[in-house]
Amino acid sequence: MKKKVSIHDIAKQLNVSAATVSFVLNGKATEKRISGEMEQRILKHVKQLGYRPNRVAKSLRTGKSKIIGMLVEGIADPFFSAIARNVEEQAYKLDYKIFYASTENETRIAKDILGAFRDTQVDGYIIVPPPGLEEEIQGLIDDNLPVVLFDRYFPGLATCNIIVDNFDGVYQAMRHFVKHDYKNIGFVTIHSTQTQMRDRSSGYYHAVNEKGLTPYVKMIGFDLKPDQEKITAEIKQFLQDNPKIEAVLFATNYLAISGLEAIKQLGLSIPNDIAVIGFDDNTHFSLFSPSITAVAQPIREISDQVMQQLMACLTGNEKLPGKKTIVLQTKLIIRESSQVNKLTS
């Protein structure tokens, strides 16, 4: 096995001190009055050797690893993967690397990953928190480590939170249904007390109560998420048990996908037999036939705000992001699945 080259090896080969090599590699050549000629000589030699600095060792010297730990519910989810790509793109421009992992909304997994991030000495944390992670996040705050939460948050913690107006997103979708004279509107969501799901449910019930409608709600356990067939079967049964439903709103992307399959299995036509709206747009929803109306979250804005708040601490004098909740607006993208005009006037 080829021996890994160290700073000391480079210094010996160039007949300079290890400190001189270290200063050049850490961008301190001018500060330490190292000549431009020497700086270029070292950089050229390092490039020829293909030398890669040990990030952990570097973090011990500089106090910074230049790594950000990002924890999301599921990196395969189109919403979270899109956020991760944007965050990674911005981080790279600032010479930061992103280490990201999925929790599947499991507290135990999240705790283990946060422990690994701590061992790696990441500089900051971007977290989509599962239930029960309050103590660990408070521990990060107590240790003056920059933390930004997004998509959901814990109201009792003094964190910086980037979220969307989930209540209004669902409320606007319901208004769209009502505008087209739908009165029996179903809502398929998950069993959850987390802020984003709680607010989506509140938006639905507010619209139902406001218009004097009958609520039709199906709650599905989050533990079923890996089993799309079971979710499809539950939604199918829900629609069979409530034949009056003429429109349905799905509270998440993956529920919408299973719901569309359930509707197909029932032989119902969209939107003639049943209208559909999904919360979270999907890259393929515009390609469906009929195309699917969706509540779209502002992915670029979320990514920008997450990085802006975190980098204010990593590159400035602030130690922690201030306690704040930044609320961004969703957009209802109207397509064919909700477009049957039932208005009589």
FIMITI-324001 format. One record per residue (C-alpha): residue number from 1; residue in one letter; x, z, y. Coordinates in nm, 3 decimals. Layout:
<domis>
(domi NUM; 'A'; (X; Z; Y));
...
</domis>
This chain:
<domis>
(domi 1; 'M'; (0.000; 0.000; 0.000));
(domi 2; 'K'; (0.131; -0.097; 0.342));
(domi 3; 'K'; (0.234; 0.204; 0.553));
(domi 4; 'K'; (0.021; 0.252; 0.861));
(domi 5; 'V'; (0.214; 0.200; 1.185));
(domi 6; 'S'; (0.227; 0.500; 1.419));
(domi 7; 'I'; (0.311; 0.539; 1.788));
(domi 8; 'H'; (0.644; 0.688; 1.684));
(domi 9; 'D'; (0.724; 0.377; 1.476));
(domi 10; 'I'; (0.650; 0.154; 1.774));
(domi 11; 'A'; (0.861; 0.370; 2.004));
(domi 12; 'K'; (1.155; 0.357; 1.762));
(domi 13; 'Q'; (1.129; -0.022; 1.726));
(domi 14; 'L'; (1.131; -0.069; 2.106));
(domi 15; 'N'; (1.386; 0.205; 2.171));
(domi 16; 'V'; (1.151; 0.391; 2.409));
(domi 17; 'S'; (0.986; 0.732; 2.393));
(domi 18; 'A'; (0.661; 0.790; 2.207));
(domi 19; 'A'; (0.518; 0.928; 2.532));
(domi 20; 'T'; (0.585; 0.594; 2.706));
(domi 21; 'V'; (0.397; 0.406; 2.433));
(domi 22; 'S'; (0.112; 0.656; 2.449));
(domi 23; 'F'; (0.082; 0.625; 2.828));
(domi 24; 'V'; (0.065; 0.245; 2.805));
(domi 25; 'L'; (-0.197; 0.248; 2.528));
(domi 26; 'N'; (-0.408; 0.496; 2.724));
(domi 27; 'G'; (-0.399; 0.286; 3.042));
(domi 28; 'K'; (-0.174; 0.526; 3.232));
(domi 29; 'A'; (0.129; 0.299; 3.284));
(domi 30; 'T'; (0.087; 0.277; 3.662));
(domi 31; 'E'; (0.008; 0.647; 3.695));
(domi 32; 'K'; (0.328; 0.734; 3.504));
(domi 33; 'R'; (0.533; 0.477; 3.696));
(domi 34; 'I'; (0.609; 0.261; 3.393));
(domi 35; 'S'; (0.721; -0.086; 3.499));
(domi 36; 'G'; (0.492; -0.383; 3.449));
(domi 37; 'E'; (0.761; -0.550; 3.241));
(domi 38; 'M'; (0.781; -0.252; 3.005));
(domi 39; 'E'; (0.402; -0.227; 2.985));
(domi 40; 'Q'; (0.369; -0.592; 2.885));
(domi 41; 'R'; (0.654; -0.561; 2.636));
(domi 42; 'I'; (0.480; -0.268; 2.463));
(domi 43; 'L'; (0.138; -0.431; 2.466));
(domi 44; 'K'; (0.276; -0.755; 2.323));
(domi 45; 'H'; (0.456; -0.570; 2.043));
(domi 46; 'V'; (0.147; -0.363; 1.963));
(domi 47; 'K'; (-0.064; -0.679; 1.940));
(domi 48; 'Q'; (0.188; -0.845; 1.707));
(domi 49; 'L'; (0.181; -0.542; 1.478));
(domi 50; 'G'; (-0.198; -0.527; 1.478));
(domi 51; 'Y'; (-0.173; -0.158; 1.562));
(domi 52; 'R'; (-0.504; 0.031; 1.572));
(domi 53; 'P'; (-0.502; 0.378; 1.729));
(domi 54; 'N'; (-0.650; 0.672; 1.537));
(domi 55; 'R'; (-0.967; 0.750; 1.732));
(domi 56; 'V'; (-0.992; 1.108; 1.610));
(domi 57; 'A'; (-0.632; 1.180; 1.703));
(domi 58; 'K'; (-0.686; 1.010; 2.037));
(domi 59; 'S'; (-0.993; 1.222; 2.103));
(domi 60; 'L'; (-0.788; 1.536; 2.044));
(domi 61; 'R'; (-0.538; 1.421; 2.308));
(domi 62; 'T'; (-0.781; 1.289; 2.567));
(domi 63; 'G'; (-1.092; 1.496; 2.496));
(domi 64; 'K'; (-1.289; 1.171; 2.448));
(domi 65; 'S'; (-1.358; 0.971; 2.132));
(domi 66; 'K'; (-1.525; 0.682; 2.319));
(domi 67; 'I'; (-1.796; 0.699; 2.052));
(domi 68; 'I'; (-2.169; 0.756; 2.102));
(domi 69; 'G'; (-2.381; 0.884; 1.816));
(domi 70; 'M'; (-2.724; 0.721; 1.792));
(domi 71; 'L'; (-2.992; 0.862; 1.565));
(domi 72; 'V'; (-3.315; 0.665; 1.513));
(domi 73; 'E'; (-3.609; 0.684; 1.276));
(domi 74; 'G'; (-3.522; 0.362; 1.094));
(domi 75; 'I'; (-3.263; 0.106; 1.199));
(domi 76; 'A'; (-3.450; -0.163; 1.003));
(domi 77; 'D'; (-3.760; -0.117; 1.220));
(domi 78; 'P'; (-3.782; -0.409; 1.468));
(domi 79; 'F'; (-3.835; -0.175; 1.763));
(domi 80; 'F'; (-3.542; 0.056; 1.690));
(domi 81; 'S'; (-3.308; -0.226; 1.586));
(domi 82; 'A'; (-3.378; -0.408; 1.913));
(domi 83; 'I'; (-3.304; -0.092; 2.113));
(domi 84; 'A'; (-2.985; -0.033; 1.912));
(domi 85; 'R'; (-2.863; -0.389; 1.972));
(domi 86; 'N'; (-2.913; -0.358; 2.347));
(domi 87; 'V'; (-2.750; -0.015; 2.363));
(domi 88; 'E'; (-2.455; -0.137; 2.156));
(domi 89; 'E'; (-2.412; -0.440; 2.382));
(domi 90; 'Q'; (-2.400; -0.223; 2.694));
(domi 91; 'A'; (-2.176; 0.038; 2.534));
(domi 92; 'Y'; (-1.925; -0.224; 2.425));
(domi 93; 'K'; (-1.886; -0.348; 2.782));
(domi 94; 'L'; (-1.792; 0.008; 2.879));
(domi 95; 'D'; (-1.542; 0.040; 2.591));
(domi 96; 'Y'; (-1.768; 0.268; 2.388));
(domi 97; 'K'; (-1.860; 0.224; 2.024));
(domi 98; 'I'; (-2.199; 0.317; 1.876));
(domi 99; 'F'; (-2.227; 0.500; 1.546));
(domi 100; 'Y'; (-2.592; 0.483; 1.443));
(domi 101; 'A'; (-2.788; 0.612; 1.149));
(domi 102; 'S'; (-3.148; 0.639; 1.029));
(domi 103; 'T'; (-3.332; 0.964; 0.963));
(domi 104; 'E'; (-3.657; 0.824; 0.817));
(domi 105; 'N'; (-3.807; 1.099; 1.034));
(domi 106; 'E'; (-3.665; 1.359; 0.791));
(domi 107; 'T'; (-3.533; 1.677; 0.952));
(domi 108; 'R'; (-3.281; 1.749; 0.677));
(domi 109; 'I'; (-3.126; 1.402; 0.703));
(domi 110; 'A'; (-3.110; 1.431; 1.082));
(domi 111; 'K'; (-2.931; 1.769; 1.062));
(domi 112; 'D'; (-2.673; 1.628; 0.820));
(domi 113; 'I'; (-2.605; 1.325; 1.038));
(domi 114; 'L'; (-2.573; 1.535; 1.354));
(domi 115; 'G'; (-2.319; 1.748; 1.169));
(domi 116; 'A'; (-2.121; 1.434; 1.082));
(domi 117; 'F'; (-2.139; 1.317; 1.443));
(domi 118; 'R'; (-2.006; 1.655; 1.556));
(domi 119; 'D'; (-1.719; 1.633; 1.309));
(domi 120; 'T'; (-1.636; 1.289; 1.451));
(domi 121; 'Q'; (-1.642; 1.445; 1.798));
(domi 122; 'V'; (-1.869; 1.181; 1.948));
(domi 123; 'D'; (-1.892; 1.199; 2.328));
(domi 124; 'G'; (-2.269; 1.176; 2.361));
(domi 125; 'Y'; (-2.591; 1.163; 2.162));
(domi 126; 'I'; (-2.890; 0.925; 2.172));
(domi 127; 'I'; (-3.163; 1.068; 1.952));
(domi 128; 'V'; (-3.510; 0.978; 1.829));
(domi 129; 'P'; (-3.586; 1.329; 1.703));
(domi 130; 'P'; (-3.782; 1.404; 1.386));
(domi 131; 'P'; (-3.992; 1.723; 1.377));
(domi 132; 'G'; (-3.800; 2.051; 1.351));
(domi 133; 'L'; (-3.478; 1.942; 1.521));
(domi 134; 'E'; (-3.520; 2.164; 1.827));
(domi 135; 'E'; (-3.254; 2.418; 1.730));
(domi 136; 'E'; (-2.988; 2.154; 1.666));
(domi 137; 'I'; (-3.058; 1.973; 1.993));
(domi 138; 'Q'; (-3.051; 2.302; 2.183));
(domi 139; 'G'; (-2.713; 2.368; 2.021));
(domi 140; 'L'; (-2.579; 2.039; 2.159));
(domi 141; 'I'; (-2.708; 2.132; 2.505));
(domi 142; 'D'; (-2.555; 2.480; 2.481));
(domi 143; 'D'; (-2.219; 2.318; 2.403));
(domi 144; 'N'; (-2.252; 2.096; 2.714));
(domi 145; 'L'; (-2.277; 1.776; 2.509));
(domi 146; 'P'; (-2.473; 1.492; 2.675));
(domi 147; 'V'; (-2.803; 1.424; 2.496));
(domi 148; 'V'; (-3.072; 1.167; 2.572));
(domi 149; 'L'; (-3.393; 1.152; 2.369));
(domi 150; 'F'; (-3.615; 0.847; 2.352));
(domi 151; 'D'; (-3.947; 0.738; 2.201));
(domi 152; 'R'; (-4.047; 1.106; 2.155));
(domi 153; 'Y'; (-3.930; 1.446; 2.271));
(domi 154; 'F'; (-3.981; 1.823; 2.253));
(domi 155; 'P'; (-4.165; 1.952; 2.564));
(domi 156; 'G'; (-3.998; 2.293; 2.529));
(domi 157; 'L'; (-3.641; 2.160; 2.554));
(domi 158; 'A'; (-3.457; 2.086; 2.880));
(domi 159; 'T'; (-3.362; 1.731; 2.781));
(domi 160; 'C'; (-3.357; 1.389; 2.943));
(domi 161; 'N'; (-3.634; 1.187; 2.778));
(domi 162; 'I'; (-3.705; 0.814; 2.793));
(domi 163; 'I'; (-4.056; 0.732; 2.674));
(domi 164; 'V'; (-4.339; 0.486; 2.732));
(domi 165; 'D'; (-4.691; 0.566; 2.844));
(domi 166; 'N'; (-4.835; 0.575; 2.493));
(domi 167; 'F'; (-5.170; 0.706; 2.617));
(domi 168; 'D'; (-5.219; 0.420; 2.861));
(domi 169; 'G'; (-5.092; 0.160; 2.613));
(domi 170; 'V'; (-5.366; 0.248; 2.366));
(domi 171; 'Y'; (-5.623; 0.298; 2.641));
(domi 172; 'Q'; (-5.560; -0.054; 2.777));
(domi 173; 'A'; (-5.594; -0.198; 2.426));
(domi 174; 'M'; (-5.926; -0.019; 2.388));
(domi 175; 'R'; (-6.042; -0.147; 2.728));
(domi 176; 'H'; (-5.961; -0.498; 2.611));
(domi 177; 'F'; (-6.180; -0.451; 2.302));
(domi 178; 'V'; (-6.462; -0.300; 2.509));
(domi 179; 'K'; (-6.440; -0.583; 2.763));
(domi 180; 'H'; (-6.512; -0.824; 2.479));
(domi 181; 'D'; (-6.815; -0.616; 2.379));
(domi 182; 'Y'; (-6.667; -0.452; 2.066));
(domi 183; 'K'; (-6.838; -0.120; 2.006));
(domi 184; 'N'; (-6.730; -0.013; 1.656));
(domi 185; 'I'; (-6.355; 0.016; 1.695));
(domi 186; 'G'; (-6.135; 0.165; 1.425));
(domi 187; 'F'; (-5.803; 0.337; 1.480));
(domi 188; 'V'; (-5.538; 0.355; 1.206));
(domi 189; 'T'; (-5.260; 0.603; 1.277));
(domi 190; 'I'; (-5.033; 0.850; 1.098));
(domi 191; 'H'; (-5.054; 1.225; 1.044));
(domi 192; 'S'; (-4.822; 1.347; 1.318));
(domi 193; 'T'; (-4.804; 1.602; 1.598));
(domi 194; 'Q'; (-4.509; 1.428; 1.762));
(domi 195; 'T'; (-4.555; 1.339; 2.127));
(domi 196; 'Q'; (-4.575; 0.961; 2.092));
(domi 197; 'M'; (-4.841; 0.968; 1.818));
(domi 198; 'R'; (-5.034; 1.249; 1.983));
(domi 199; 'D'; (-5.055; 1.049; 2.307));
(domi 200; 'R'; (-5.167; 0.732; 2.127));
(domi 201; 'S'; (-5.447; 0.924; 1.957));
(domi 202; 'S'; (-5.546; 1.079; 2.291));
(domi 203; 'G'; (-5.569; 0.732; 2.446));
(domi 204; 'Y'; (-5.804; 0.619; 2.169));
(domi 205; 'Y'; (-6.032; 0.923; 2.189));
(domi 206; 'H'; (-6.041; 0.908; 2.570));
(domi 207; 'A'; (-6.166; 0.549; 2.559));
(domi 208; 'V'; (-6.417; 0.627; 2.284));
(domi 209; 'N'; (-6.560; 0.926; 2.473));
(domi 210; 'E'; (-6.559; 0.741; 2.804));
(domi 211; 'K'; (-6.774; 0.462; 2.661));
(domi 212; 'G'; (-6.986; 0.680; 2.432));
(domi 213; 'L'; (-6.861; 0.506; 2.117));
(domi 214; 'T'; (-6.838; 0.636; 1.762));
(domi 215; 'P'; (-6.480; 0.711; 1.653));
(domi 216; 'Y'; (-6.356; 0.560; 1.328));
(domi 217; 'V'; (-6.013; 0.705; 1.253));
(domi 218; 'K'; (-5.788; 0.671; 0.949));
(domi 219; 'M'; (-5.479; 0.891; 0.930));
(domi 220; 'I'; (-5.206; 0.795; 0.684));
(domi 221; 'G'; (-4.924; 1.024; 0.572));
(domi 222; 'F'; (-4.580; 0.931; 0.703));
(domi 223; 'D'; (-4.444; 0.991; 0.353));
(domi 224; 'L'; (-4.618; 0.668; 0.246));
(domi 225; 'K'; (-4.411; 0.454; 0.483));
(domi 226; 'P'; (-4.176; 0.325; 0.209));
(domi 227; 'D'; (-4.476; 0.224; -0.004));
(domi 228; 'Q'; (-4.648; -0.059; 0.182));
(domi 229; 'E'; (-4.879; -0.127; -0.112));
(domi 230; 'K'; (-5.029; 0.223; -0.097));
(domi 231; 'I'; (-5.073; 0.199; 0.281));
(domi 232; 'T'; (-5.246; -0.136; 0.237));
(domi 233; 'A'; (-5.475; 0.013; -0.028));
(domi 234; 'E'; (-5.569; 0.306; 0.199));
(domi 235; 'I'; (-5.649; 0.080; 0.494));
(domi 236; 'K'; (-5.847; -0.151; 0.268));
(domi 237; 'Q'; (-6.055; 0.144; 0.144));
(domi 238; 'F'; (-6.105; 0.267; 0.503));
(domi 239; 'L'; (-6.246; -0.071; 0.607));
(domi 240; 'Q'; (-6.467; -0.089; 0.298));
(domi 241; 'D'; (-6.602; 0.261; 0.367));
(domi 242; 'N'; (-6.679; 0.167; 0.729));
(domi 243; 'P'; (-6.831; -0.183; 0.721));
(domi 244; 'K'; (-6.955; -0.147; 1.080));
(domi 245; 'I'; (-6.598; -0.168; 1.213));
(domi 246; 'E'; (-6.562; -0.494; 1.407));
(domi 247; 'A'; (-6.222; -0.429; 1.569));
(domi 248; 'V'; (-5.924; -0.219; 1.469));
(domi 249; 'L'; (-5.621; -0.086; 1.653));
(domi 250; 'F'; (-5.308; -0.002; 1.454));
(domi 251; 'A'; (-5.089; 0.272; 1.601));
(domi 252; 'T'; (-4.754; 0.143; 1.469));
(domi 253; 'N'; (-4.589; -0.184; 1.378));
(domi 254; 'Y'; (-4.570; -0.116; 1.005));
(domi 255; 'L'; (-4.934; -0.003; 0.991));
(domi 256; 'A'; (-5.034; -0.331; 1.156));
(domi 257; 'I'; (-4.846; -0.531; 0.891));
(domi 258; 'S'; (-5.017; -0.340; 0.608));
(domi 259; 'G'; (-5.350; -0.366; 0.790));
(domi 260; 'L'; (-5.325; -0.743; 0.813));
(domi 261; 'E'; (-5.259; -0.757; 0.440));
(domi 262; 'A'; (-5.562; -0.534; 0.374));
(domi 263; 'I'; (-5.783; -0.757; 0.588));
(domi 264; 'K'; (-5.656; -1.061; 0.400));
(domi 265; 'Q'; (-5.731; -0.898; 0.064));
(domi 266; 'L'; (-6.086; -0.824; 0.180));
(domi 267; 'G'; (-6.134; -1.190; 0.266));
(domi 268; 'L'; (-6.214; -1.112; 0.629));
(domi 269; 'S'; (-6.143; -1.361; 0.906));
(domi 270; 'I'; (-5.946; -1.259; 1.215));
(domi 271; 'P'; (-6.090; -1.242; 1.478));
(domi 272; 'N'; (-6.432; -1.373; 1.365));
(domi 273; 'D'; (-6.503; -1.086; 1.123));
(domi 274; 'I'; (-6.268; -0.827; 1.267));
(domi 275; 'A'; (-6.046; -0.824; 1.576));
(domi 276; 'V'; (-5.696; -0.675; 1.562));
(domi 277; 'I'; (-5.443; -0.520; 1.800));
(domi 278; 'G'; (-5.113; -0.362; 1.696));
(domi 279; 'F'; (-4.904; -0.109; 1.887));
(domi 280; 'D'; (-4.550; -0.248; 1.912));
(domi 281; 'D'; (-4.501; -0.618; 1.929));
(domi 282; 'N'; (-4.332; -0.789; 1.637));
(domi 283; 'T'; (-4.099; -1.086; 1.660));
(domi 284; 'H'; (-4.330; -1.273; 1.421));
(domi 285; 'F'; (-4.670; -1.178; 1.567));
(domi 286; 'S'; (-4.673; -1.487; 1.788));
(domi 287; 'L'; (-4.615; -1.703; 1.477));
(domi 288; 'F'; (-4.904; -1.562; 1.274));
(domi 289; 'S'; (-5.219; -1.769; 1.239));
(domi 290; 'P'; (-5.408; -1.640; 1.424));
(domi 291; 'S'; (-5.141; -1.487; 1.648));
(domi 292; 'I'; (-5.160; -1.108; 1.685));
(domi 293; 'T'; (-5.239; -0.922; 2.007));
(domi 294; 'A'; (-5.000; -0.632; 2.060));
(domi 295; 'V'; (-4.907; -0.346; 2.290));
(domi 296; 'A'; (-4.544; -0.427; 2.369));
(domi 297; 'Q'; (-4.290; -0.164; 2.466));
(domi 298; 'P'; (-4.031; -0.259; 2.732));
(domi 299; 'I'; (-3.727; -0.268; 2.504));
(domi 300; 'R'; (-3.475; -0.376; 2.768));
(domi 301; 'E'; (-3.594; -0.113; 3.016));
(domi 302; 'I'; (-3.580; 0.161; 2.753));
(domi 303; 'S'; (-3.226; 0.059; 2.655));
(domi 304; 'D'; (-3.114; 0.040; 3.018));
(domi 305; 'Q'; (-3.253; 0.384; 3.101));
(domi 306; 'V'; (-3.103; 0.544; 2.789));
(domi 307; 'M'; (-2.757; 0.411; 2.873));
(domi 308; 'Q'; (-2.788; 0.476; 3.245));
(domi 309; 'Q'; (-2.874; 0.843; 3.192));
(domi 310; 'L'; (-2.608; 0.897; 2.925));
(domi 311; 'M'; (-2.328; 0.712; 3.103));
(domi 312; 'A'; (-2.389; 0.909; 3.423));
(domi 313; 'C'; (-2.250; 1.202; 3.228));
(domi 314; 'L'; (-1.980; 1.023; 3.029));
(domi 315; 'T'; (-1.826; 0.840; 3.324));
(domi 316; 'G'; (-1.913; 1.071; 3.614));
(domi 317; 'N'; (-1.886; 1.432; 3.713));
(domi 318; 'E'; (-2.222; 1.537; 3.567));
(domi 319; 'K'; (-2.190; 1.731; 3.244));
(domi 320; 'L'; (-2.546; 1.701; 3.117));
(domi 321; 'P'; (-2.839; 1.475; 3.206));
(domi 322; 'G'; (-3.088; 1.671; 3.413));
(domi 323; 'K'; (-3.418; 1.777; 3.259));
(domi 324; 'K'; (-3.651; 1.485; 3.322));
(domi 325; 'T'; (-3.897; 1.258; 3.146));
(domi 326; 'I'; (-3.884; 0.894; 3.250));
(domi 327; 'V'; (-4.209; 0.717; 3.161));
(domi 328; 'L'; (-4.211; 0.338; 3.132));
(domi 329; 'Q'; (-4.517; 0.114; 3.113));
(domi 330; 'T'; (-4.626; -0.091; 2.813));
(domi 331; 'K'; (-4.772; -0.442; 2.832));
(domi 332; 'L'; (-5.072; -0.573; 2.641));
(domi 333; 'I'; (-4.983; -0.919; 2.511));
(domi 334; 'I'; (-5.314; -1.088; 2.444));
(domi 335; 'R'; (-5.316; -1.344; 2.162));
(domi 336; 'E'; (-5.574; -1.494; 1.928));
(domi 337; 'S'; (-5.649; -1.191; 1.707));
(domi 338; 'S'; (-5.861; -1.023; 1.977));
(domi 339; 'Q'; (-5.987; -1.328; 2.163));
(domi 340; 'V'; (-6.340; -1.386; 2.028));
(domi 341; 'N'; (-6.561; -1.370; 2.334));
(domi 342; 'K'; (-6.867; -1.166; 2.245));
(domi 343; 'L'; (-6.984; -1.131; 2.603));
(domi 344; 'T'; (-7.338; -1.242; 2.664));
(domi 345; 'S'; (-7.283; -1.299; 3.036));
</domis>
